[in-house]
Amino acid sequence: MNGAAALIRTLVGGGVDVCFGNPGTSEMHFVAALDGVPEMRGVLCLFEGVATGAADGYGRMSDRPAGVLLHLGPGLANGLANLHNARRAATPLVTVVGDHAGYHKEYDTPLDSDIDALAGTVSGWVRRTARAGDVGADAADAIAAARSAPGRIATLILPADVSWSEGGEVAPPAAVAEPTAVADDVLASVADALGSGEPCALLLGGAATREPGLRAAARVAAAAGARLFCETFPARLERGAGLPPLERLPRAAEQVVQRLAGIGHLVLVGARSPVSFFAYPDRASDLVPAGCAVHTLAAGADDAVGALAELADRLGASAEVATQPLLRPALPGGELTPDAVGRVVGALLPEGAIVVDEGVTSTRQMPVPTAGAPRHDWLTLTGGAIGQGLPLATGAAVACPGRRVVSLEGDGSAMYTLSALWTQAREGLDITTVILSNRSYRILEGELRNVGAEAAGPRSRDFLELSRPDLDFVSLAAGMGVPGSRARTAEEFARQFARAIEEPGPHVIDAVLLAS
Amino acid sequence: MNGAAALIRTLVGGGVDVCFGNPGTSEMHFVAALDGVPEMRGVLCLFEGVATGAADGYGRMSDRPAGVLLHLGPGLANGLANLHNARRAATPLVTVVGDHAGYHKEYDTPLDSDIDALAGTVSGWVRRTARAGDVGADAADAIAAARSAPGRIATLILPADVSWSEGGEVAPPAAVAEPTAVADDVLASVADALGSGEPCALLLGGAATREPGLRAAARVAAAAGARLFCETFPARLERGAGLPPLERLPRAAEQVVQRLAGIGHLVLVGARSPVSFFAYPDRASDLVPAGCAVHTLAAGADDAVGALAELADRLGASAEVATQPLLRPALPGGELTPDAVGRVVGALLPEGAIVVDEGVTSTRQMPVPTAGAPRHDWLTLTGGAIGQGLPLATGAAVACPGRRVVSLEGDGSAMYTLSALWTQAREGLDITTVILSNRSYRILEGELRNVGAEAAGPRSRDFLELSRPDLDFVSLAAGMGVPGSRARTAEEFARQFARAIEEPGPHVIDAVLLAS
């Protein structure tokens, strides 16, 4: 068999049976080999940023890597921003980048570029396969690297002649590194801090924001009288009725400072120490209160969940924890504001929903009205590179058929990777997209003030406005085969949202927030 | 003044007075400073790939760099594919990438990434400015690097605190390196080859595809009895009635081999030696005929046009050259095929038009029916990274108000950077976009055969089809404020094209080539 066939069979054997892609000539043997391996599901995307974002969403929801098939350096470049987000989310993901045949490289033909340099900026593992006989083993190593704790992007660069040459051999799965147990002295030191009598808090991130971690953390918090926080941008937060509630740290630096005020010991569990998202003139980057001691219980490949459970036992914590009751807000009426959108979502969100949140400014308050909705997952913009939402929703829906995906999307960020809607239509995915149309890069209007540039005049403000002309998302969705509707009041939005979450396949609601 | 103001004033003083951008927080001082420098025109793009492609189009048409303002590593990543194309076109271009404040870097916050590594893959010049006092001088150096022969991308990485700090100083323009005169022995050796009596050909690229180069090359060719070729993907080819005609080399390797058969001496003038665009099993990459001697008259920073003129004089060439007569095809009727589109464009193209060609398979034959149209420029996909066309057209129109831009675009490639249409609407640009809708990645169907993967079945073919659902470009254009129409016959297309090229502002024609 040729290298491409060995690659696909090794991927499938290693549990990678979905591949999002936008291939070109150098990947044609991979594409041709799809017919021989029906276990591999190929999902066509019209832009590489959609493919990489979808693989991120798939990996977050299935805890298994998806494959991404990219065409040479430019294809990888187009997918980099969402790989950046996936890297920050520690999502397991296997990227296959086709390259020119080895003997062709010396000619520096038009599409040639430095793939290795690009791949290095986002990947935790990169390898260039030298011959067809190595493809299987390299692919098995890539999968193992991607899956090893805490999860990473593994990039395999595959020259075309390696794909098309005979001599490919399927390789069995390689060993995956499991999370590492946290050392006893670390546990003891954290237990001491929590028992100090000073105000304490746990800050959860990574694997600790899923049910086992949340339950163990809630036991610790109850035993120690500590507060429970979640990092600002969790990759996947399990929340809602029946799960322990916690506070998500806000994005705005001054609000983080307020929330953490008075805490004497802050324990990091798979999260990083709080810092400002951006730097601002005359303001500190480090947001830890003066005098607060920061303790790292678990980071990187550490077994955060195991450490929390062990800590809870050491503290003599009860096995029972308080959980969030089912508590929905009333359906709002009147003006369509971000708050009204949040209340409608909180009132109607179905059990088992997956919420993909790239609403930027418009969804900042949404954790509150949705906290008591039936159990759901909340996926956020881990790396800050906008254009993640629609692709992430696409991949989450592929990973979880039967669950409703609710994609909350800013109008500015939607325009980055809008063609994800076409893939949603093609694959018949149950995704309800809400475009929060405030017709501006609203976040930047605030940032213009934050950096001290108050004197902004009409020319600079014009650079932040998405009006002139207005974007019509109903028309844009229709152009890609996705039905849509426009809501201008809370009642209209509630009606359309209620219908859309029941209807099979994708739907776009253009929620016009002009009063916001 | 702060660093941002010094930057913009230095740019304007150095002739960089248009900036395409999609800014974020780290660029807010640049945006705020726009109000103080009305000479700088800021053009907002909804995706960075639009901004970089527009800057490429602007640079190709004005021979002056535009600025591009990008937000951190992910913003640069989104713009990389079109920077790759600009690099291959040797377009002068100044990229400004905002970064976090220097003191903020140690925290490795969500948007942090290796900007320098990304910039290095496409830039001929990269510098990270260390303090506000250096911004002006660094910007002046960037402009000089971008403009120095043969043209390149200069990337300035600008930490936010450098932008916002006081102490900025405007710098005067720095020295630009002009093209280097070609050495006498090179000229003599090429003159000998051309005088050998064997079949000879000149292959033009870079600066030699503009009128002065074309005229000098035509004199040389006439005196030496040599054939005149243009490289497959010229950055900007001046052609049409009144200019010397020449043959553009096709993309397909086997066709290049046919065209070059029998040539004994091939003289490269700003072009590279012909090689296959991709490698294919059992086929050579080098397309130069066996026994043909390749001579380089001018490459890189060499003065190709001066060398051609000197060579013409040495060969005693006449000052007069044969030029292309005005010769338009008749308007076709019946089925809308790529050939019919070509004839309509040839029949109606207005004087001074700028044709941006990203039609991929659908425009391969178009050089023939348009050869005798009134004088125009033809811009091509220099780096092979699709998604260039609509942005390139946008920048060309900004550079050349009063000239009609005709943007010939494949449906697959259009979807990469479609939001360029919004910028076209916002800026009121006179661009007629023709989407050549064959509803597939047609080029890949051929490539699947070329790489020897004939046995493709339904699952692999499905990966190359853009149907299911069909893309509706009239609806997509309307969603971004651009009027559109759909043509299904040659007559409909001719009528719509004739109207659109007269009408101010942008228009999209969805040319459905189902019979193709």
Contacts between the chains, C-beta under 8 A, distances in Angstrom:
chain1	res1	chain2	res2	distance
A	21	B	463	7.1
A	23	B	444	7.2
A	23	B	463	6.5
A	24	B	444	6.9
A	24	B	447	7.7
A	25	B	278	4.7
A	25	B	443	7.9
A	25	B	444	6.8
A	25	B	447	4.2
A	25	B	450	7.4
A	25	B	451	6.8
A	26	B	278	6.6
A	28	B	444	6.7
A	28	B	447	5.4
A	28	B	448	4.9
A	28	B	450	7.9
A	28	B	451	4.7
A	28	B	453	5.3
A	29	B	451	6.1
A	29	B	453	5.5
A	31	B	444	7.9
A	31	B	448	7.0
A	31	B	453	7.5
A	31	B	456	7.5
A	31	B	460	4.6
A	31	B	463	5.0
A	31	B	464	7.4
A	32	B	448	6.3
A	32	B	453	3.5
A	32	B	455	6.7
A	32	B	456	5.0
A	32	B	460	5.0
A	33	B	460	7.7
A	34	B	459	4.7
A	34	B	460	5.0
A	34	B	463	6.8
A	35	B	455	7.4
A	35	B	456	6.7
A	35	B	457	3.4
A	35	B	458	7.2
A	35	B	459	4.8
A	35	B	460	5.2
A	38	B	459	7.4
A	42	B	459	6.7
A	42	B	462	7.5
A	42	B	463	5.5
A	44	B	462	7.3
A	44	B	463	5.4
A	44	B	465	8.0
A	46	B	412	7.3
A	46	B	415	4.3
A	46	B	416	7.6
A	46	B	466	7.6
A	47	B	387	7.7
A	47	B	415	6.4
A	47	B	416	5.4
A	49	B	78	7.4
A	73	B	84	6.8
A	73	B	121	7.1
A	74	B	80	7.3
A	74	B	81	4.2
A	74	B	84	5.3
A	74	B	383	7.1
A	74	B	384	7.4
A	74	B	385	3.4
A	77	B	77	6.2
A	77	B	80	3.7
A	77	B	81	5.0
A	77	B	84	6.9
A	77	B	121	8.0
A	77	B	385	7.7
A	78	B	49	7.4
A	78	B	78	7.6
A	78	B	80	7.7
A	78	B	81	5.3
A	78	B	387	7.4
A	78	B	416	7.3
A	80	B	74	7.3
A	80	B	77	3.7
A	80	B	78	7.7
A	80	B	80	7.2
A	80	B	118	7.6
A	81	B	74	4.2
A	81	B	77	5.0
A	81	B	78	5.3
A	84	B	73	6.8
A	84	B	74	5.3
A	84	B	77	6.9
A	84	B	113	5.8
A	88	B	110	5.6
A	100	B	278	6.8
A	100	B	279	5.9
A	101	B	279	3.7
A	101	B	285	8.0
A	103	B	279	6.9
A	103	B	285	6.8
A	104	B	276	7.4
A	104	B	278	7.4
A	104	B	279	3.7
A	104	B	285	4.9
A	107	B	275	4.3
A	107	B	285	5.5
A	107	B	286	7.3
A	109	B	275	5.7
A	109	B	276	7.4
A	109	B	277	6.0
A	109	B	278	7.5
A	109	B	285	7.9
A	110	B	88	5.6
A	110	B	233	6.4
A	110	B	277	6.6
A	110	B	382	6.6
A	110	B	383	5.2
A	110	B	384	4.3
A	111	B	277	7.5
A	111	B	278	7.9
A	111	B	383	6.7
A	111	B	384	4.1
A	111	B	385	6.9
A	113	B	84	5.8
A	113	B	121	5.8
A	113	B	122	7.6
A	114	B	120	7.6
A	114	B	121	4.6
A	117	B	117	5.3
A	117	B	118	7.8
A	117	B	120	6.6
A	117	B	121	5.3
A	118	B	80	7.6
A	118	B	117	7.8
A	118	B	118	6.9
A	118	B	121	6.1
A	120	B	114	7.6
A	120	B	117	6.5
A	121	B	73	7.2
A	121	B	77	8.0
A	121	B	113	5.8
A	121	B	114	4.6
A	121	B	117	5.3
A	121	B	118	6.1
A	122	B	113	7.6
A	160	B	278	7.2
A	160	B	279	6.1
A	160	B	451	7.1
A	161	B	279	6.8
A	161	B	281	7.5
A	164	B	281	5.5
A	164	B	451	6.1
A	164	B	452	6.5
A	164	B	453	7.7
A	233	B	110	6.4
A	275	B	104	8.0
A	275	B	107	4.3
A	275	B	109	5.7
A	276	B	104	7.4
A	276	B	109	7.4
A	277	B	109	6.0
A	277	B	110	6.6
A	277	B	111	7.5
A	278	B	25	4.7
A	278	B	26	6.6
A	278	B	100	6.8
A	278	B	104	7.4
A	278	B	109	7.5
A	278	B	111	7.9
A	278	B	160	7.2
A	279	B	100	5.9
A	279	B	101	3.7
A	279	B	103	6.9
A	279	B	104	3.7
A	279	B	160	6.1
A	279	B	161	6.8
A	281	B	161	7.5
A	281	B	164	5.5
A	285	B	101	8.0
A	285	B	103	6.8
A	285	B	104	4.9
A	285	B	107	5.5
A	285	B	109	7.9
A	286	B	107	7.3
A	382	B	110	6.6
A	383	B	74	7.1
A	383	B	110	5.2
A	383	B	111	6.7
A	384	B	74	7.4
A	384	B	110	4.3
A	384	B	111	4.0
A	385	B	74	3.5
A	385	B	77	7.8
A	385	B	111	6.9
A	387	B	47	7.7
A	387	B	78	7.4
A	412	B	46	7.3
A	415	B	46	4.3
A	415	B	47	6.4
A	415	B	419	5.0
A	415	B	422	7.6
A	416	B	46	7.6
A	416	B	47	5.4
A	416	B	78	7.3
A	418	B	418	7.5
A	418	B	419	7.5
A	419	B	415	5.0
A	419	B	418	7.5
A	422	B	415	7.6
A	422	B	469	7.0
A	422	B	471	7.0
A	425	B	469	5.1
A	426	B	468	5.6
A	426	B	469	6.6
A	443	B	25	7.9
A	444	B	23	7.1
A	444	B	24	6.9
A	444	B	25	6.8
A	444	B	28	6.7
A	444	B	31	7.9
A	447	B	24	7.7
A	447	B	25	4.2
A	447	B	28	5.4
A	448	B	28	4.9
A	448	B	31	7.0
A	448	B	32	6.3
A	450	B	25	7.4
A	450	B	28	7.9
A	451	B	25	6.8
A	451	B	28	4.7
A	451	B	29	6.1
A	451	B	160	7.1
A	451	B	164	6.1
A	452	B	164	6.5
A	453	B	28	5.3
A	453	B	29	5.5
A	453	B	31	7.5
A	453	B	32	3.5
A	453	B	164	7.7
A	455	B	32	6.7
A	455	B	35	7.4
A	456	B	31	7.5
A	456	B	32	5.0
A	456	B	35	6.7
A	457	B	35	3.4
A	458	B	35	7.2
A	459	B	34	4.7
A	459	B	35	4.8
A	459	B	38	7.4
A	459	B	42	6.7
A	460	B	31	4.6
A	460	B	32	5.0
A	460	B	33	7.8
A	460	B	34	4.9
A	460	B	35	5.2
A	462	B	42	7.5
A	462	B	44	7.3
A	463	B	21	7.1
A	463	B	23	6.5
A	463	B	31	5.0
A	463	B	34	6.8
A	463	B	42	5.5
A	463	B	44	5.4
A	464	B	31	7.3
A	465	B	44	8.0
A	466	B	46	7.6
A	468	B	426	5.6
A	469	B	422	7.0
A	469	B	425	5.1
A	469	B	426	6.6
A	469	B	480	6.9
A	469	B	481	2.8
A	470	B	481	7.2
A	471	B	422	7.0
A	471	B	479	6.4
A	471	B	480	6.5
A	471	B	481	7.9
A	472	B	478	6.6
A	472	B	479	4.5
A	472	B	480	7.8
A	472	B	481	7.9
A	473	B	479	6.8
A	474	B	479	7.7
A	475	B	475	5.2
A	475	B	476	7.5
A	475	B	478	4.8
A	475	B	479	3.7
A	476	B	475	7.4
A	476	B	476	6.1
A	476	B	479	3.5
A	476	B	480	7.4
A	478	B	472	6.6
A	478	B	475	4.8
A	479	B	471	6.4
A	479	B	472	4.5
A	479	B	473	6.8
A	479	B	474	7.7
A	479	B	475	3.7
A	479	B	476	3.5
A	479	B	479	6.4
A	480	B	469	6.9
A	480	B	471	6.5
A	480	B	472	7.8
A	480	B	476	7.4
A	481	B	469	2.8
A	481	B	470	7.2
A	481	B	471	7.9
A	481	B	472	7.9
